């Protein structure tokens, strides 16, 4: 979700990559709630951060505490930013309650992403 919003807000001013410390595949509920807000992430993939280890990157954003603790270190001018969002994939409850959580987290990620781009990407 963060990748979708960061790319939307940055437009052509930044190239956004998305990866994790584990792969889980594309979550259909995340695809659904992002589509509700006009962002198509259905083509995104679940990549490991190691795939990008040789790239020179300006910013690394981690969105959960586990990823922050396990994220590799980039040498150079890389700045790390961390914001722990609730992991909606671990939600329990009725289908409606679960989708409601996905929407809440989506909206939090959208706000974070807009603020990050406004602050860091000229």
Secondary structure, DSSP 4 states (H G I P E B T S, - for coil): -HHHHHHHHHGGG------BSS-----HHHHHHHHHTT---TT----BGGGGTTS--SEEEE-SHHHHHHPPPPPSS-EEEE-----GGG--S-HHHHHHHHHHHHHHHHHHHHHHHHHH--
